[in-house]
């Protein structure tokens, strides 16, 4: 009687490694106190940032804002807004 061989194969996706990172960069974090862009294109929110809230989706943050658009601003490039460590020090 023939015996069926059932096997499996492991396939590792390269989707997890994007630009040398283990996770996709989906967060664009801005400080509500200053104009730092050190949190742009990160994969997780640093624990040193305070009062972080999600403002808009990644897709929304990347939409082009025309000069006659009265509903959005080109300065709203971020997905999340919080207070950076430097501004926290200045507040103390």
PDB file of N, CA, C and O in Angstrom:
ATOM      1  N   UNK A   1       0.848  -1.168   0.000  1.00  0.00           N
ATOM      2  CA  UNK A   1       0.000   0.000   0.000  1.00  0.00           C
ATOM      3  C   UNK A   1       0.898   1.237   0.000  1.00  0.00           C
ATOM      4  O   UNK A   1       1.779   1.364   0.850  1.00  0.00           O
ATOM      5  N   UNK A   2       0.676   2.150  -0.954  1.00  0.00           N
ATOM      6  CA  UNK A   2       1.488   3.368  -1.008  1.00  0.00           C
ATOM      7  C   UNK A   2       1.218   4.270   0.203  1.00  0.00           C
ATOM      8  O   UNK A   2       0.096   4.349   0.702  1.00  0.00           O
ATOM      9  N   UNK A   3       2.240   4.921   0.641  1.00  0.00           N
ATOM     10  CA  UNK A   3       2.128   5.833   1.771  1.00  0.00           C
ATOM     11  C   UNK A   3       2.336   7.251   1.260  1.00  0.00           C
ATOM     12  O   UNK A   3       3.309   7.544   0.564  1.00  0.00           O
ATOM     13  N   UNK A   4       1.418   8.107   1.613  1.00  0.00           N
ATOM     14  CA  UNK A   4       1.526   9.510   1.208  1.00  0.00           C
ATOM     15  C   UNK A   4       2.440  10.238   2.185  1.00  0.00           C
ATOM     16  O   UNK A   4       2.346  10.070   3.401  1.00  0.00           O
ATOM     17  N   UNK A   5       3.285  11.015   1.642  1.00  0.00           N
ATOM     18  CA  UNK A   5       4.190  11.806   2.472  1.00  0.00           C
ATOM     19  C   UNK A   5       3.669  13.238   2.506  1.00  0.00           C
ATOM     20  O   UNK A   5       3.604  13.924   1.486  1.00  0.00           O
ATOM     21  N   UNK A   6       3.313  13.649   3.663  1.00  0.00           N
ATOM     22  CA  UNK A   6       2.820  15.018   3.828  1.00  0.00           C
ATOM     23  C   UNK A   6       3.927  15.810   4.502  1.00  0.00           C
ATOM     24  O   UNK A   6       4.361  15.486   5.608  1.00  0.00           O
ATOM     25  N   UNK A   7       4.362  16.822   3.838  1.00  0.00           N
ATOM     26  CA  UNK A   7       5.434  17.637   4.395  1.00  0.00           C
ATOM     27  C   UNK A   7       5.042  19.097   4.389  1.00  0.00           C
ATOM     28  O   UNK A   7       3.977  19.466   3.896  1.00  0.00           O
ATOM     29  N   UNK A   8       5.882  19.896   4.921  1.00  0.00           N
ATOM     30  CA  UNK A   8       5.649  21.331   4.893  1.00  0.00           C
ATOM     31  C   UNK A   8       6.975  22.027   4.680  1.00  0.00           C
ATOM     32  O   UNK A   8       8.049  21.450   4.853  1.00  0.00           O
ATOM     33  N   UNK A   9       6.865  23.246   4.310  1.00  0.00           N
ATOM     34  CA  UNK A   9       8.056  24.021   4.053  1.00  0.00           C
ATOM     35  C   UNK A   9       7.888  25.383   4.702  1.00  0.00           C
ATOM     36  O   UNK A   9       6.825  25.998   4.616  1.00  0.00           O
ATOM     37  N   UNK A  10       8.923  25.837   5.338  1.00  0.00           N
ATOM     38  CA  UNK A  10       8.896  27.155   5.960  1.00  0.00           C
ATOM     39  C   UNK A  10       9.390  28.185   4.956  1.00  0.00           C
ATOM     40  O   UNK A  10      10.442  28.025   4.337  1.00  0.00           O
ATOM     41  N   UNK A  11       8.617  29.228   4.812  1.00  0.00           N
ATOM     42  CA  UNK A  11       8.999  30.317   3.919  1.00  0.00           C
ATOM     43  C   UNK A  11       9.045  31.587   4.747  1.00  0.00           C
ATOM     44  O   UNK A  11       8.065  31.959   5.391  1.00  0.00           O
ATOM     45  N   UNK A  12      10.175  32.238   4.725  1.00  0.00           N
ATOM     46  CA  UNK A  12      10.325  33.475   5.471  1.00  0.00           C
ATOM     47  C   UNK A  12      10.150  34.655   4.529  1.00  0.00           C
ATOM     48  O   UNK A  12      10.820  34.759   3.502  1.00  0.00           O
ATOM     49  N   UNK A  13       9.264  35.511   4.890  1.00  0.00           N
ATOM     50  CA  UNK A  13       8.973  36.669   4.070  1.00  0.00           C
ATOM     51  C   UNK A  13       9.965  37.788   4.354  1.00  0.00           C
ATOM     52  O   UNK A  13      10.409  37.960   5.489  1.00  0.00           O
ATOM     53  N   UNK A  14      10.302  38.531   3.342  1.00  0.00           N
ATOM     54  CA  UNK A  14      11.186  39.680   3.533  1.00  0.00           C
ATOM     55  C   UNK A  14      10.390  40.941   3.870  1.00  0.00           C
ATOM     56  O   UNK A  14      10.970  42.020   3.990  1.00  0.00           O
ATOM     57  N   UNK A  15       9.086  40.820   4.023  1.00  0.00           N
ATOM     58  CA  UNK A  15       8.282  41.990   4.353  1.00  0.00           C
ATOM     59  C   UNK A  15       8.639  42.549   5.726  1.00  0.00           C
ATOM     60  O   UNK A  15       8.443  43.737   5.985  1.00  0.00           O
ATOM     61  N   UNK A  16       9.161  41.700   6.603  1.00  0.00           N
ATOM     62  CA  UNK A  16       9.503  42.161   7.933  1.00  0.00           C
ATOM     63  C   UNK A  16      10.766  43.000   7.942  1.00  0.00           C
ATOM     64  O   UNK A  16      11.006  43.744   8.893  1.00  0.00           O
ATOM     65  N   UNK A  17      11.571  42.897   6.909  1.00  0.00           N
ATOM     66  CA  UNK A  17      12.809  43.657   6.893  1.00  0.00           C
ATOM     67  C   UNK A  17      12.726  44.735   5.824  1.00  0.00           C
ATOM     68  O   UNK A  17      13.001  44.491   4.649  1.00  0.00           O
ATOM     69  N   UNK A  18      12.355  45.890   6.239  1.00  0.00           N
ATOM     70  CA  UNK A  18      12.222  47.027   5.339  1.00  0.00           C
ATOM     71  C   UNK A  18      13.250  48.069   5.746  1.00  0.00           C
ATOM     72  O   UNK A  18      13.239  48.556   6.876  1.00  0.00           O
ATOM     73  N   UNK A  19      14.129  48.404   4.829  1.00  0.00           N
ATOM     74  CA  UNK A  19      15.172  49.396   5.056  1.00  0.00           C
ATOM     75  C   UNK A  19      15.969  49.102   6.315  1.00  0.00           C
ATOM     76  O   UNK A  19      16.261  50.007   7.096  1.00  0.00           O
ATOM     77  N   UNK A  20      16.323  47.824   6.515  1.00  0.00           N
ATOM     78  CA  UNK A  20      17.159  47.449   7.642  1.00  0.00           C
ATOM     79  C   UNK A  20      16.448  47.395   8.974  1.00  0.00           C
ATOM     80  O   UNK A  20      17.098  47.200  10.001  1.00  0.00           O
ATOM     81  N   UNK A  21      15.162  47.556   8.997  1.00  0.00           N
ATOM     82  CA  UNK A  21      14.398  47.547  10.234  1.00  0.00           C
ATOM     83  C   UNK A  21      13.603  46.254  10.328  1.00  0.00           C
ATOM     84  O   UNK A  21      13.302  45.634   9.308  1.00  0.00           O
ATOM     85  N   UNK A  22      13.270  45.856  11.514  1.00  0.00           N
ATOM     86  CA  UNK A  22      12.488  44.641  11.681  1.00  0.00           C
ATOM     87  C   UNK A  22      10.997  44.881  11.505  1.00  0.00           C
ATOM     88  O   UNK A  22      10.258  43.938  11.223  1.00  0.00           O
ATOM     89  N   UNK A  23      10.548  46.079  11.657  1.00  0.00           N
ATOM     90  CA  UNK A  23       9.132  46.394  11.518  1.00  0.00           C
ATOM     91  C   UNK A  23       8.970  47.531  10.503  1.00  0.00           C
ATOM     92  O   UNK A  23       9.843  48.392  10.384  1.00  0.00           O
ATOM     93  N   UNK A  24       7.868  47.529   9.788  1.00  0.00           N
ATOM     94  CA  UNK A  24       7.634  48.638   8.858  1.00  0.00           C
ATOM     95  C   UNK A  24       7.520  49.965   9.613  1.00  0.00           C
ATOM     96  O   UNK A  24       6.998  50.018  10.726  1.00  0.00           O
ATOM     97  N   UNK A  25       8.005  51.004   9.004  1.00  0.00           N
ATOM     98  CA  UNK A  25       7.954  52.327   9.623  1.00  0.00           C
ATOM     99  C   UNK A  25       6.609  52.957   9.280  1.00  0.00           C
ATOM    100  O   UNK A  25       6.397  53.418   8.158  1.00  0.00           O
ATOM    101  N   UNK A  26       5.717  52.971  10.241  1.00  0.00           N
ATOM    102  CA  UNK A  26       4.357  53.438  10.006  1.00  0.00           C
ATOM    103  C   UNK A  26       3.954  54.615  10.879  1.00  0.00           C
ATOM    104  O   UNK A  26       2.806  55.055  10.826  1.00  0.00           O
ATOM    105  N   UNK A  27       4.865  55.125  11.671  1.00  0.00           N
ATOM    106  CA  UNK A  27       4.539  56.212  12.588  1.00  0.00           C
ATOM    107  C   UNK A  27       5.316  57.456  12.187  1.00  0.00           C
ATOM    108  O   UNK A  27       6.519  57.408  11.933  1.00  0.00           O
ATOM    109  N   UNK A  28       4.601  58.559  12.138  1.00  0.00           N
ATOM    110  CA  UNK A  28       5.225  59.855  11.871  1.00  0.00           C
ATOM    111  C   UNK A  28       4.895  60.731  13.076  1.00  0.00           C
ATOM    112  O   UNK A  28       3.843  61.368  13.128  1.00  0.00           O
ATOM    113  N   UNK A  29       5.811  60.750  14.043  1.00  0.00           N
ATOM    114  CA  UNK A  29       5.586  61.383  15.335  1.00  0.00           C
ATOM    115  C   UNK A  29       6.143  62.796  15.356  1.00  0.00           C
ATOM    116  O   UNK A  29       7.314  63.015  15.047  1.00  0.00           O
ATOM    117  N   UNK A  30       5.306  63.746  15.719  1.00  0.00           N
ATOM    118  CA  UNK A  30       5.716  65.154  15.811  1.00  0.00           C
ATOM    119  C   UNK A  30       5.491  65.647  17.235  1.00  0.00           C
ATOM    120  O   UNK A  30       4.643  65.133  17.964  1.00  0.00           O
ATOM    121  N   UNK A  31       6.266  66.650  17.610  1.00  0.00           N
ATOM    122  CA  UNK A  31       6.128  67.269  18.925  1.00  0.00           C
ATOM    123  C   UNK A  31       5.179  68.462  18.813  1.00  0.00           C
ATOM    124  O   UNK A  31       5.271  69.258  17.878  1.00  0.00           O
ATOM    125  N   UNK A  32       4.279  68.570  19.765  1.00  0.00           N
ATOM    126  CA  UNK A  32       3.330  69.686  19.754  1.00  0.00           C
ATOM    127  C   UNK A  32       3.962  70.991  20.241  1.00  0.00           C
ATOM    128  O   UNK A  32       3.361  72.057  20.103  1.00  0.00           O
ATOM    129  N   UNK A  33       5.167  70.915  20.808  1.00  0.00           N
ATOM    130  CA  UNK A  33       5.839  72.092  21.358  1.00  0.00           C
ATOM    131  C   UNK A  33       6.911  72.668  20.434  1.00  0.00           C
ATOM    132  O   UNK A  33       7.149  73.876  20.443  1.00  0.00           O
ATOM    133  N   UNK A  34       7.563  71.811  19.631  1.00  0.00           N
ATOM    134  CA  UNK A  34       8.650  72.271  18.766  1.00  0.00           C
ATOM    135  C   UNK A  34       8.489  71.656  17.371  1.00  0.00           C
ATOM    136  O   UNK A  34       7.527  70.931  17.118  1.00  0.00           O
ATOM    137  N   UNK A  35       9.406  71.939  16.495  1.00  0.00           N
ATOM    138  CA  UNK A  35       9.268  71.456  15.120  1.00  0.00           C
ATOM    139  C   UNK A  35      10.203  70.297  14.790  1.00  0.00           C
ATOM    140  O   UNK A  35      10.591  70.138  13.633  1.00  0.00           O
ATOM    141  N   UNK A  36      10.572  69.488  15.775  1.00  0.00           N
ATOM    142  CA  UNK A  36      11.461  68.361  15.520  1.00  0.00           C
ATOM    143  C   UNK A  36      10.798  67.320  14.608  1.00  0.00           C
ATOM    144  O   UNK A  36       9.595  67.068  14.689  1.00  0.00           O
ATOM    145  N   UNK A  37      11.612  66.736  13.754  1.00  0.00           N
ATOM    146  CA  UNK A  37      11.099  65.661  12.902  1.00  0.00           C
ATOM    147  C   UNK A  37      11.847  64.351  13.194  1.00  0.00           C
ATOM    148  O   UNK A  37      11.853  63.437  12.368  1.00  0.00           O
ATOM    149  N   UNK A  38      12.472  64.269  14.369  1.00  0.00           N
ATOM    150  CA  UNK A  38      13.219  63.068  14.738  1.00  0.00           C
ATOM    151  C   UNK A  38      12.318  61.844  14.855  1.00  0.00           C
ATOM    152  O   UNK A  38      12.814  60.718  14.811  1.00  0.00           O
ATOM    153  N   UNK A  39      11.018  62.031  15.001  1.00  0.00           N
ATOM    154  CA  UNK A  39      10.088  60.920  15.108  1.00  0.00           C
ATOM    155  C   UNK A  39       9.405  60.570  13.803  1.00  0.00           C
ATOM    156  O   UNK A  39       8.441  59.804  13.792  1.00  0.00           O
ATOM    157  N   UNK A  40       9.890  61.120  12.706  1.00  0.00           N
ATOM    158  CA  UNK A  40       9.286  60.822  11.409  1.00  0.00           C
ATOM    159  C   UNK A  40       9.788  59.476  10.896  1.00  0.00           C
ATOM    160  O   UNK A  40      10.988  59.204  10.910  1.00  0.00           O
ATOM    161  N   UNK A  41       8.862  58.644  10.446  1.00  0.00           N
ATOM    162  CA  UNK A  41       9.170  57.322   9.878  1.00  0.00           C
ATOM    163  C   UNK A  41       9.809  56.377  10.897  1.00  0.00           C
ATOM    164  O   UNK A  41      10.860  55.792  10.635  1.00  0.00           O
ATOM    165  N   UNK A  42       9.174  56.233  12.054  1.00  0.00           N
ATOM    166  CA  UNK A  42       9.641  55.283  13.063  1.00  0.00           C
ATOM    167  C   UNK A  42       8.674  54.112  13.142  1.00  0.00           C
ATOM    168  O   UNK A  42       7.557  54.198  12.632  1.00  0.00           O
ATOM    169  N   UNK A  43       9.090  53.016  13.776  1.00  0.00           N
ATOM    170  CA  UNK A  43       8.251  51.835  13.844  1.00  0.00           C
ATOM    171  C   UNK A  43       7.542  51.676  15.187  1.00  0.00           C
ATOM    172  O   UNK A  43       6.594  50.898  15.292  1.00  0.00           O
ATOM    173  N   UNK A  44       7.984  52.396  16.210  1.00  0.00           N
ATOM    174  CA  UNK A  44       7.296  52.365  17.503  1.00  0.00           C
ATOM    175  C   UNK A  44       7.509  53.697  18.213  1.00  0.00           C
ATOM    176  O   UNK A  44       8.477  54.412  17.953  1.00  0.00           O
ATOM    177  N   UNK A  45       6.593  54.010  19.104  1.00  0.00           N
ATOM    178  CA  UNK A  45       6.657  55.278  19.825  1.00  0.00           C
ATOM    179  C   UNK A  45       7.644  55.140  20.985  1.00  0.00           C
ATOM    180  O   UNK A  45       7.482  54.256  21.826  1.00  0.00           O
ATOM    181  N   UNK A  46       8.659  55.997  21.045  1.00  0.00           N
ATOM    182  CA  UNK A  46       9.631  55.927  22.140  1.00  0.00           C
ATOM    183  C   UNK A  46       8.959  56.173  23.488  1.00  0.00           C
ATOM    184  O   UNK A  46       8.060  57.007  23.599  1.00  0.00           O
ATOM    185  N   UNK A  47       9.395  55.451  24.498  1.00  0.00           N
ATOM    186  CA  UNK A  47       8.823  55.592  25.836  1.00  0.00           C
ATOM    187  C   UNK A  47       9.122  56.958  26.454  1.00  0.00           C
ATOM    188  O   UNK A  47       8.463  57.360  27.413  1.00  0.00           O
ATOM    189  N   UNK A  48      10.101  57.664  25.917  1.00  0.00           N
ATOM    190  CA  UNK A  48      10.485  58.969  26.458  1.00  0.00           C
ATOM    191  C   UNK A  48       9.536  60.094  26.030  1.00  0.00           C
ATOM    192  O   UNK A  48       9.575  61.187  26.595  1.00  0.00           O
ATOM    193  N   UNK A  49       8.689  59.828  25.038  1.00  0.00           N
ATOM    194  CA  UNK A  49       7.708  60.823  24.599  1.00  0.00           C
ATOM    195  C   UNK A  49       6.483  60.732  25.494  1.00  0.00           C
ATOM    196  O   UNK A  49       6.115  59.643  25.933  1.00  0.00           O
ATOM    197  N   UNK A  50       5.845  61.870  25.771  1.00  0.00           N
ATOM    198  CA  UNK A  50       4.667  61.917  26.648  1.00  0.00           C
ATOM    199  C   UNK A  50       3.440  62.426  25.897  1.00  0.00           C
ATOM    200  O   UNK A  50       3.551  63.126  24.891  1.00  0.00           O
ATOM    201  N   UNK A  51       2.285  62.061  26.405  1.00  0.00           N
ATOM    202  CA  UNK A  51       0.988  62.536  25.896  1.00  0.00           C
ATOM    203  C   UNK A  51       0.832  62.331  24.390  1.00  0.00           C
ATOM    204  O   UNK A  51       0.376  63.231  23.685  1.00  0.00           O
ATOM    205  N   UNK A  52       1.205  61.160  23.900  1.00  0.00           N
ATOM    206  CA  UNK A  52       1.137  60.868  22.471  1.00  0.00           C
ATOM    207  C   UNK A  52      -0.273  60.402  22.104  1.00  0.00           C
ATOM    208  O   UNK A  52      -0.834  59.507  22.737  1.00  0.00           O
ATOM    209  N   UNK A  53      -0.825  61.025  21.077  1.00  0.00           N
ATOM    210  CA  UNK A  53      -2.135  60.617  20.562  1.00  0.00           C
ATOM    211  C   UNK A  53      -2.063  60.471  19.047  1.00  0.00           C
ATOM    212  O   UNK A  53      -1.303  61.164  18.372  1.00  0.00           O
ATOM    213  N   UNK A  54      -2.865  59.559  18.538  1.00  0.00           N
ATOM    214  CA  UNK A  54      -2.931  59.375  17.086  1.00  0.00           C
ATOM    215  C   UNK A  54      -3.853  60.433  16.504  1.00  0.00           C
ATOM    216  O   UNK A  54      -4.973  60.625  16.977  1.00  0.00           O
ATOM    217  N   UNK A  55      -3.376  61.113  15.482  1.00  0.00           N
ATOM    218  CA  UNK A  55      -4.106  62.229  14.891  1.00  0.00           C
ATOM    219  C   UNK A  55      -4.745  61.834  13.559  1.00  0.00           C
ATOM    220  O   UNK A  55      -5.887  62.197  13.278  1.00  0.00           O
ATOM    221  N   UNK A  56      -4.004  61.096  12.750  1.00  0.00           N
ATOM    222  CA  UNK A  56      -4.507  60.676  11.445  1.00  0.00           C
ATOM    223  C   UNK A  56      -3.755  59.422  10.994  1.00  0.00           C
ATOM    224  O   UNK A  56      -2.739  59.048  11.579  1.00  0.00           O
ATOM    225  N   UNK A  57      -4.266  58.791   9.961  1.00  0.00           N
ATOM    226  CA  UNK A  57      -3.640  57.580   9.442  1.00  0.00           C
ATOM    227  C   UNK A  57      -2.382  57.920   8.638  1.00  0.00           C
ATOM    228  O   UNK A  57      -2.152  59.072   8.272  1.00  0.00           O
ATOM    229  N   UNK A  58      -1.588  56.904   8.378  1.00  0.00           N
ATOM    230  CA  UNK A  58      -0.386  57.087   7.567  1.00  0.00           C
ATOM    231  C   UNK A  58      -0.756  57.560   6.164  1.00  0.00           C
ATOM    232  O   UNK A  58      -0.109  58.452   5.615  1.00  0.00           O
ATOM    233  N   UNK A  59      -1.789  56.968   5.589  1.00  0.00           N
ATOM    234  CA  UNK A  59      -2.233  57.363   4.249  1.00  0.00           C
ATOM    235  C   UNK A  59      -2.668  58.829   4.224  1.00  0.00           C
ATOM    236  O   UNK A  59      -2.338  59.560   3.290  1.00  0.00           O
ATOM    237  N   UNK A  60      -3.399  59.254   5.239  1.00  0.00           N
ATOM    238  CA  UNK A  60      -3.837  60.655   5.306  1.00  0.00           C
ATOM    239  C   UNK A  60      -2.643  61.598   5.442  1.00  0.00           C
ATOM    240  O   UNK A  60      -2.628  62.676   4.848  1.00  0.00           O
ATOM    241  N   UNK A  61      -1.646  61.193   6.223  1.00  0.00           N
ATOM    242  CA  UNK A  61      -0.493  62.068   6.437  1.00  0.00           C
ATOM    243  C   UNK A  61       0.346  62.246   5.183  1.00  0.00           C
ATOM    244  O   UNK A  61       1.078  63.228   5.056  1.00  0.00           O
ATOM    245  N   UNK A  62       0.244  61.308   4.263  1.00  0.00           N
ATOM    246  CA  UNK A  62       1.047  61.369   3.039  1.00  0.00           C
ATOM    247  C   UNK A  62       0.308  61.978   1.854  1.00  0.00           C
ATOM    248  O   UNK A  62       0.887  62.120   0.777  1.00  0.00           O
ATOM    249  N   UNK A  63      -0.954  62.338   2.032  1.00  0.00           N
ATOM    250  CA  UNK A  63      -1.704  62.972   0.945  1.00  0.00           C
ATOM    251  C   UNK A  63      -1.154  64.370   0.679  1.00  0.00           C
ATOM    252  O   UNK A  63      -0.789  65.098   1.602  1.00  0.00           O
ATOM    253  N   UNK A  64      -1.105  64.719  -0.575  1.00  0.00           N
ATOM    254  CA  UNK A  64      -0.656  66.047  -0.964  1.00  0.00           C
ATOM    255  C   UNK A  64      -1.711  67.081  -0.584  1.00  0.00           C
ATOM    256  O   UNK A  64      -2.905  66.879  -0.808  1.00  0.00           O
ATOM    257  N   UNK A  65      -1.261  68.171  -0.018  1.00  0.00           N
ATOM    258  CA  UNK A  65      -2.158  69.266   0.361  1.00  0.00           C
ATOM    259  C   UNK A  65      -1.932  70.411  -0.607  1.00  0.00           C
ATOM    260  O   UNK A  65      -0.834  70.961  -0.693  1.00  0.00           O
ATOM    261  N   UNK A  66      -2.962  70.758  -1.322  1.00  0.00           N
ATOM    262  CA  UNK A  66      -2.851  71.851  -2.282  1.00  0.00           C
ATOM    263  C   UNK A  66      -2.941  73.200  -1.561  1.00  0.00           C
ATOM    264  O   UNK A  66      -3.452  73.283  -0.445  1.00  0.00           O
ATOM    265  N   UNK A  67      -2.453  74.225  -2.194  1.00  0.00           N
ATOM    266  CA  UNK A  67      -2.424  75.552  -1.572  1.00  0.00           C
ATOM    267  C   UNK A  67      -3.824  76.129  -1.348  1.00  0.00           C
ATOM    268  O   UNK A  67      -4.007  76.981  -0.478  1.00  0.00           O
ATOM    269  N   UNK A  68      -4.804  75.679  -2.115  1.00  0.00           N
ATOM    270  CA  UNK A  68      -6.162  76.210  -1.938  1.00  0.00           C
ATOM    271  C   UNK A  68      -7.026  75.344  -1.023  1.00  0.00           C
ATOM    272  O   UNK A  68      -8.217  75.617  -0.873  1.00  0.00           O
ATOM    273  N   UNK A  69      -6.459  74.317  -0.414  1.00  0.00           N
ATOM    274  CA  UNK A  69      -7.195  73.446   0.497  1.00  0.00           C
ATOM    275  C   UNK A  69      -7.344  74.141   1.850  1.00  0.00           C
ATOM    276  O   UNK A  69      -6.353  74.367   2.545  1.00  0.00           O
ATOM    277  N   UNK A  70      -8.571  74.480   2.222  1.00  0.00           N
ATOM    278  CA  UNK A  70      -8.841  75.186   3.476  1.00  0.00           C
ATOM    279  C   UNK A  70      -9.099  74.228   4.636  1.00  0.00           C
ATOM    280  O   UNK A  70      -9.243  74.672   5.775  1.00  0.00           O
ATOM    281  N   UNK A  71      -9.160  72.918   4.367  1.00  0.00           N
ATOM    282  CA  UNK A  71      -9.466  71.944   5.409  1.00  0.00           C
ATOM    283  C   UNK A  71      -8.224  71.297   6.017  1.00  0.00           C
ATOM    284  O   UNK A  71      -8.293  70.742   7.113  1.00  0.00           O
ATOM    285  N   UNK A  72      -7.091  71.362   5.318  1.00  0.00           N
ATOM    286  CA  UNK A  72      -5.855  70.727   5.783  1.00  0.00           C
ATOM    287  C   UNK A  72      -4.680  71.676   5.623  1.00  0.00           C
ATOM    288  O   UNK A  72      -4.741  72.653   4.877  1.00  0.00           O
ATOM    289  N   UNK A  73      -3.605  71.364   6.342  1.00  0.00           N
ATOM    290  CA  UNK A  73      -2.382  72.151   6.258  1.00  0.00           C
ATOM    291  C   UNK A  73      -1.223  71.240   5.885  1.00  0.00           C
ATOM    292  O   UNK A  73      -1.169  70.091   6.322  1.00  0.00           O
ATOM    293  N   UNK A  74      -0.309  71.740   5.094  1.00  0.00           N
ATOM    294  CA  UNK A  74       0.890  70.977   4.734  1.00  0.00           C
ATOM    295  C   UNK A  74       1.785  70.746   5.951  1.00  0.00           C
ATOM    296  O   UNK A  74       2.647  69.868   5.926  1.00  0.00           O
ATOM    297  N   UNK A  75       1.587  71.522   7.009  1.00  0.00           N
ATOM    298  CA  UNK A  75       2.364  71.363   8.231  1.00  0.00           C
ATOM    299  C   UNK A  75       1.871  70.192   9.086  1.00  0.00           C
ATOM    300  O   UNK A  75       2.521  69.835  10.069  1.00  0.00           O
ATOM    301  N   UNK A  76       0.753  69.603   8.732  1.00  0.00           N
ATOM    302  CA  UNK A  76       0.206  68.458   9.467  1.00  0.00           C
ATOM    303  C   UNK A  76       0.658  67.161   8.803  1.00  0.00           C
ATOM    304  O   UNK A  76      -0.165  66.388   8.313  1.00  0.00           O
ATOM    305  N   UNK A  77       1.967  66.928   8.791  1.00  0.00           N
ATOM    306  CA  UNK A  77       2.570  65.774   8.133  1.00  0.00           C
ATOM    307  C   UNK A  77       2.570  64.531   9.013  1.00  0.00           C
ATOM    308  O   UNK A  77       2.877  63.445   8.522  1.00  0.00           O
ATOM    309  N   UNK A  78       2.242  64.648  10.272  1.00  0.00           N
ATOM    310  CA  UNK A  78       2.393  63.600  11.266  1.00  0.00           C
ATOM    311  C   UNK A  78       1.160  62.693  11.379  1.00  0.00           C
ATOM    312  O   UNK A  78       0.054  63.057  10.982  1.00  0.00           O
ATOM    313  N   UNK A  79       1.397  61.497  11.938  1.00  0.00           N
ATOM    314  CA  UNK A  79       0.301  60.590  12.272  1.00  0.00           C
ATOM    315  C   UNK A  79      -0.001  60.655  13.765  1.00  0.00           C
ATOM    316  O   UNK A  79      -1.138  60.436  14.186  1.00  0.00           O
ATOM    317  N   UNK A  80       1.015  60.953  14.558  1.00  0.00           N
ATOM    318  CA  UNK A  80       0.884  61.026  16.008  1.00  0.00           C
ATOM    319  C   UNK A  80       1.489  62.340  16.499  1.00  0.00           C
ATOM    320  O   UNK A  80       2.436  62.865  15.915  1.00  0.00           O
ATOM    321  N   UNK A  81       0.922  62.850  17.578  1.00  0.00           N
ATOM    322  CA  UNK A  81       1.378  64.109  18.154  1.00  0.00           C
ATOM    323  C   UNK A  81       1.612  63.902  19.645  1.00  0.00           C
ATOM    324  O   UNK A  81       0.780  63.308  20.331  1.00  0.00           O
ATOM    325  N   UNK A  82       2.740  64.392  20.146  1.00  0.00           N
ATOM    326  CA  UNK A  82       3.068  64.252  21.563  1.00  0.00           C
ATOM    327  C   UNK A  82       4.057  65.316  21.988  1.00  0.00           C
ATOM    328  O   UNK A  82       4.236  66.322  21.301  1.00  0.00           O
ATOM    329  N   UNK A  83       4.703  65.089  23.130  1.00  0.00           N
ATOM    330  CA  UNK A  83       5.705  66.032  23.638  1.00  0.00           C
ATOM    331  C   UNK A  83       7.037  65.298  23.724  1.00  0.00           C
ATOM    332  O   UNK A  83       7.157  64.285  24.413  1.00  0.00           O
ATOM    333  N   UNK A  84       8.043  65.824  23.010  1.00  0.00           N
ATOM    334  CA  UNK A  84       9.357  65.179  22.939  1.00  0.00           C
ATOM    335  C   UNK A  84      10.112  65.351  24.263  1.00  0.00           C
ATOM    336  O   UNK A  84       9.764  66.217  25.065  1.00  0.00           O
ATOM    337  N   UNK A  85      11.132  64.538  24.490  1.00  0.00           N
ATOM    338  CA  UNK A  85      11.909  64.631  25.729  1.00  0.00           C
ATOM    339  C   UNK A  85      12.545  66.004  25.955  1.00  0.00           C
ATOM    340  O   UNK A  85      12.596  66.474  27.092  1.00  0.00           O
ATOM    341  N   UNK A  86      13.027  66.651  24.896  1.00  0.00           N
ATOM    342  CA  UNK A  86      13.658  67.965  25.038  1.00  0.00           C
ATOM    343  C   UNK A  86      12.668  69.008  25.559  1.00  0.00           C
ATOM    344  O   UNK A  86      13.005  69.795  26.443  1.00  0.00           O
ATOM    345  N   UNK A  87      11.467  69.015  25.021  1.00  0.00           N
ATOM    346  CA  UNK A  87      10.456  69.983  25.473  1.00  0.00           C
ATOM    347  C   UNK A  87       9.966  69.664  26.883  1.00  0.00           C
ATOM    348  O   UNK A  87       9.572  70.569  27.619  1.00  0.00           O
ATOM    349  N   UNK A  88       9.987  68.392  27.266  1.00  0.00           N
ATOM    350  CA  UNK A  88       9.631  68.018  28.637  1.00  0.00           C
ATOM    351  C   UNK A  88      10.645  68.603  29.621  1.00  0.00           C
ATOM    352  O   UNK A  88      10.272  69.067  30.698  1.00  0.00           O
ATOM    353  N   UNK A  89      11.935  68.582  29.248  1.00  0.00           N
ATOM    354  CA  UNK A  89      12.979  69.133  30.106  1.00  0.00           C
ATOM    355  C   UNK A  89      12.804  70.636  30.261  1.00  0.00           C
ATOM    356  O   UNK A  89      12.996  71.173  31.352  1.00  0.00           O
ATOM    357  N   UNK A  90      12.442  71.318  29.185  1.00  0.00           N
ATOM    358  CA  UNK A  90      12.268  72.766  29.213  1.00  0.00           C
ATOM    359  C   UNK A  90      11.072  73.180  30.058  1.00  0.00           C
ATOM    360  O   UNK A  90      11.058  74.265  30.638  1.00  0.00           O
ATOM    361  N   UNK A  91      10.053  72.296  30.125  1.00  0.00           N
ATOM    362  CA  UNK A  91       8.869  72.591  30.930  1.00  0.00           C
ATOM    363  C   UNK A  91       9.115  72.445  32.416  1.00  0.00           C
ATOM    364  O   UNK A  91       8.398  73.030  33.228  1.00  0.00           O
ATOM    365  N   UNK A  92      10.141  71.655  32.784  1.00  0.00           N
ATOM    366  CA  UNK A  92      10.442  71.427  34.216  1.00  0.00           C
ATOM    367  C   UNK A  92      11.091  72.594  34.881  1.00  0.00           C
ATOM    368  O   UNK A  92      11.394  72.535  36.072  1.00  0.00           O
TER     369      UNK A  92
END
